[in-house]
Amino acid sequence: QQQVKQSPQSLIVQKGGISIINCAYENTAFDYFPWYQQFPGKGPALLIAIRPDVSEKKEGRFTISFNKSAKQFSLHIMDSQPGDSATYFCAATGNTPLVFGKGTRLSVIA
Amino acid sequence: NAGVTQTPKFRILKIGQSMTLQCAQDMNHNYMYWYRQDPGMGLKLIYYSVGAGITDKGEVPNGYNVSRSTTEDFPLRLELAAPSQTSVYFCASSYDRTYEQYFGPGTRLTVT
């Protein structure tokens, strides 16, 4: 019940396209849903986060969509750029420490 | 602010040796965490701490020990290193559970 299931495992997107990564969870006690971005050889860094009282949060080209009833949330990257090529992790926390998805390796090709 | 610092950056251990991975943060964060990340895999929580003197096990605590005597420092001890402990280790800190976790640069450990 503590798992966060992330898909796809890898994603290739054309420059300028939309990247979509999905996550699903079971624990209804989760109350904070961040996305982390990790470049090779670096530690993860917070990209954007959402709490369940809103259905969408947008920061620049990055948007989180949250569906509480379906227990799903997703990251949309608009106008994807080669510099967005990285591994993305969804995560969730409730009454336990942050639980991470297994990650999605995004490659944006020109 | 230096943020979260980790030492060493790289280390090779022989099977059965022990070592301590150092982690320090200068942001006065209450929460600190140790993760391991195997190649191409996600992050697995080893131990975490919600404040000085308080530690708790994460998902994969076996073979590791931690202590938190100050707010700033959270060392991770490996006893009797095994090849299965070959991984990249990340330390992180946050103000609270639902606040941003700041990660250190990682320690790449190889056990042979």
Interface residues (C-beta under 8 A of the other chain):
Chain A: D31 Y32 P34 Y36 G41 K42 G43 P44 A45 L46 A49 R51 F89 T93 P97 L98 F100 G101 K102 G103 R105
Chain B: V4 Y33 G40 M41 G42 L43 L45 Y48 G58 F90 A92 R97 T98 E100 Q101 F103 G104 P105 G106
